[in-house]
Amino acid sequence: QVQLVESGGGLVQAGGSLRLSCAASGSIFSIKSMGWYRQAPGKQRELVAAISGGTTTYADSVKGRFTISRDNAKNTVYLQMNSLKPGDTAVYYCSARVRTVFPSREFDEWGQGTQVTVSS
């Protein structure tokens, strides 16, 4: 069993900052990559940022404002969000590409989501 638990969402005014955290736990052998997605009402889920090894990827809409980082020792990924805009309002989901030993398999695990609301 593998679990991802997110924290750090909330309500913030435009221009403010929030820091999301996502901790993975369970029978984990390794984590290949971790990322953050978001889904606004009536829209499809979209990739916000991802990190794999030393490589990071960002959606164009958040480049220069959001920073993804990872603590491998804690199996935790962070998303520092600065200069937030009302358009960033969404439920943010953490995802991890996890490999387990028993059973031996690799799969994508998702967190339950955390709400981020940016007021104008």
C-alpha positions as a printed Julia matrix, in Angstrom:
120×3 Matrix{Float64}:
   0.0    0.0     0.0
   1.23   3.46   -0.94
  -0.28   6.75    0.15
   0.3   10.35   -0.87
  -0.81  12.98    1.61
  -0.95  16.62    0.54
  -1.03  19.68    2.74
  -0.64  23.44    2.5
  -3.63  24.52    0.46
  -5.89  27.37    1.48
  -7.22  30.81    0.67
  -4.84  33.59   -0.29
  -5.12  36.99   -1.9
  -3.79  37.65   -5.37
  -0.06  38.26   -5.24
   0.36  36.05   -2.19
   2.21  32.79   -1.71
   1.47  29.25   -0.63
   3.62  26.18   -0.22
   2.17  22.75   -0.91
   3.7   19.56    0.46
   3.11  15.95   -0.5
   4.54  13.06    1.47
   4.6    9.51    0.12
   4.5    6.58    2.51
   4.07   2.81    2.44
   5.9   -0.08    0.83
   7.97   2.06   -1.52
  11.14   0.76   -3.15
  11.78   3.87   -5.2
  10.06   6.92   -6.65
  10.97   7.73  -10.23
   9.24  11.07  -10.48
   6.81  13.3    -8.62
   4.58  16.06   -9.8
   1.73  18.44   -9.18
  -1.43  18.68  -11.24
  -4.45  20.91  -10.86
  -8.06  20.86  -11.87
 -10.29  23.9   -11.91
 -14.09  23.6   -12.05
 -15.25  22.65  -15.52
 -11.7   22.12  -16.78
  -9.47  19.14  -17.39
  -6.72  18.2   -15.0
  -3.43  19.74  -16.13
   0.22  19.32  -15.25
   1.58  22.17  -13.17
   5.11  20.97  -12.44
   7.09  17.75  -12.27
  10.49  16.65  -11.05
  12.5   13.6   -12.08
  16.06  13.32  -10.89
  17.47  16.78  -11.39
  15.07  17.7   -14.16
  12.06  19.94  -13.6
   9.18  20.72  -15.91
   6.67  23.55  -15.6
   3.49  24.58  -17.32
   4.0   27.82  -19.22
   1.37  29.52  -17.08
   3.4   29.04  -13.88
   6.98  29.45  -15.09
   8.82  32.02  -13.03
   6.21  31.92  -10.26
   6.14  28.3    -9.04
   9.06  26.14   -7.94
   8.96  22.38   -7.46
  11.47  20.65   -5.21
  11.9   17.25   -3.66
  13.37  15.76   -0.5
  14.31  12.22   -1.49
  15.1   11.16    2.07
  11.55  12.05    3.11
   9.82  10.97   -0.12
   8.3   14.43   -0.14
   7.7   16.91   -2.94
   6.99  20.6    -2.49
   5.43  23.28   -4.65
   6.29  26.85   -3.75
   3.72  29.12   -5.36
   4.44  32.85   -5.53
   2.64  35.75   -7.18
  -0.57  33.78   -7.15
  -3.37  34.79   -9.48
  -7.12  34.07   -9.37
  -6.54  31.82  -12.39
  -4.45  29.53  -10.18
  -7.58  28.6    -8.22
  -8.04  24.84   -8.44
  -7.75  21.57   -6.59
  -4.08  20.6    -6.63
  -3.16  16.93   -6.8
   0.16  15.29   -6.08
   1.29  12.35   -8.19
   4.22   9.96   -7.91
   5.6    7.22  -10.15
   6.26   4.55   -7.55
   7.98   1.19   -7.64
   7.18  -1.41   -5.0
   8.94  -4.69   -4.26
   6.11  -6.9    -3.05
   4.39  -7.11   -5.43
   7.0   -5.96   -7.91
   5.35  -3.27   -9.97
   5.56   0.35  -11.04
   2.51   2.6   -11.06
   1.23   6.12  -10.65
  -0.21   7.0    -7.25
  -2.33  10.08   -6.58
  -3.09  12.15   -3.53
  -6.56  13.19   -2.47
  -6.12  16.8    -3.57
  -5.89  20.1    -1.74
  -7.9   23.22   -2.55
  -6.09  26.42   -3.48
  -8.25  29.52   -3.78
  -6.85  32.87   -4.86
  -9.07  35.89   -4.32
  -8.81  39.05   -6.4
